[in-house]
């Protein structure tokens, strides 16, 4: 996921989905979701869950990971 803010100050969330197909990892563009409010984690989860439920997907059967581009994958000595 990545956040995009247009010149109109509209917040959107760009979503890619990673999954396994025939035991091979795949990454696919899912869509752009309007945040309809703020960019808080609570609002992101709410809007993403609603979008998935509209597509008959069950958020409770998914695994989510989000970072803020901090040193999440660099370790403490970066």
N, C-alpha and C positions, 0 to 999 in steps of 0.2 A: 504494500500500500504506500502511496505517497500523496501528500496534500498539494493541491494546486489552488492558488488564489488568483482570480482573474482581475483585470483592471476595474471591474465593477464591484470588487470586494466580495464576490460570491465565493464561498468555500466549497470545494469539491474534494472528493476522495477518489483517487485512482486505484483500482483494485485488480490485482493479479492473483490467480488461484494456482497453487501447486498441488499436484495429486499424483497418484500412481495409476498407470494404465499398463496392464500386462507386465507388472513388476518393473516398469520403467518410469522414472520421474518425468513429469510434464509440467510446464508452466504455461498458463493461458490467460489472456486479458479477459477479465470478467466484465468490467464496465466502469463508468464514472458515476459516482453517487453524490448528489447534492446534499451537503450537510444540514441545510435548512436550520441554521442556528450557529452555534459556536463549534470550535474544533476540539472540544474536550473529549477525553477518552469515553466518557459515558455516552455522549452524543454520537460518536463514531460507532460504538457497539450497537446502539439503538438503531441507527440508520442502516448499518450493514446487515443486522439481523432481520430487519423489516424487508430489505431488498431480497435477501436469500429466501425468506419465508414466502414472498410473492412468487418466487421461482420454484416453489415446492422443495426447497432444501432445508435441512434441519440444522440450525446453528449448534445445537447441543451435540451433534455428531462430528464436529469439526475441531481442529486445533489451530489456535491463533497465535501469532507472534508479531509484535510491533516494537519498533525502537525509535529513538529520536535522533539518530545519527551520532549519538555520543560514542564513547569508546566501548560499546557493547561487545564487539567481537575482537577488540584489540588487546584486551587484558589490561592489567593495572600498570604496566610499564611501557605504555606507548608514547 
